Amino acid sequence: MISRRGLLAGGAATAAGAFTRRETPPPTHAERARVEPFHGPHQAGVATAPQVHAVFVGFDLRKGVRREAAVRLLQLLTDDAARLTQGRPALADTEPELAADPAGLTITFGFGEGLFEAVEVDSPVRPLPAFETDKLDKRWSGGDLLVQVCADDGLTVAHAVRMIVKDARSFTRVRWTQRGFRGGAGGETQRNLMGQVDGTVNPTDLDKAVWIGQGPAGMRGGTTMVLRRIRMRLGTWDAVDRVAREFTIGRRLDTGAPLTGRAERDEPDFDRKNHLGFPVISEYAHIRRAHVADPAQRILRRPYNYDEGLTEDGESDSGLLFASYQADIDRQFVPVQRRLAEGDLLNEWVTAIGSAVFAIPPGCAPGGWIGEGLLG
């Protein structure tokens, strides 16, 4: 294991405190009324421009739920989502006024390995291999069914989550709920709570990198999702000077540019040396370990920050909900995560404490339901 403290030693702890949440102005009337399409070849909430608020809910199926009950559940939840995302109340909605402003609401469904087992269908996803840096907690991991709810208005998200949970209650139990927020309005890349721009390098050809085009017909047009809950040790990060932070990440904190460039989206030059002959971007810098040269092998990152307040010791319970979407987890996600686990300098301050994988089925046509090609 690399001695990261030794490698970074010598920096004066003069940096300002970690970046915190910017005040987001309340959505305008036009923003509250914005509608994202629900029906189509792909589920919304993947390629959709990330909204400000997100809630990820993991469910476990109740004992005895098999294919027939799972189909009823998915038909019911699809109908709820199709209504709510268009600004219409769910059928059993007792507060229909709260559905009137969708604010770009998307509701995305994912199936875990347990759901496929319950309906006796081969699962296209499996748990991730073990990574030595993980310290996973069961309360943030696994799940048979995922519902991802995103919008630019927190009230809209809260109402939609409540409707989904209420209608799923007869079939499922809530395993975990994870709430996130993000900035980056107006097309900017969001910053995480460590002050880094987060999500700069994403694929542009989603048909090659994200959407599944081969394999079982029921997954074509779908994708896979990895959700990792990453705890940040902001108290110790605060004590690291700016030079060491940028050395760790491989990017400038102010602009997000690689240390060899001037703008955020400049390609990093991993061959450039400094005046002493050492690489400008360290072999163990985060952006080097996470780098994928082939655009078709890149993962689509859609991260959200989380902040659960302070512990009794005054430490922040904060971090990142790292959501990635890719056509093939083993081919795209796992190699990157292995490199990060083996030698990312950032591991000194971050730890994955939750992990879950899901198959995201394709979208559906009006009158259809999510998962119909797999379970129908």
Helices and strands as residue ranges (DSSP letters): H 4-8, H 29-33, E 53-61, H 67-84, G 96-99, E 106-111, H 113-118, G 138-140, E 145-151, H 154-168, E 172-181, G 185-187, H 206-209, G 217-219, E 223-232, H 234-237, H 242-249, H 286-290, G 295-297, E 300-301, E 304-310, E 316-326, I 329-333, H 334-343, G 345-348, E 350-360, H 372-375
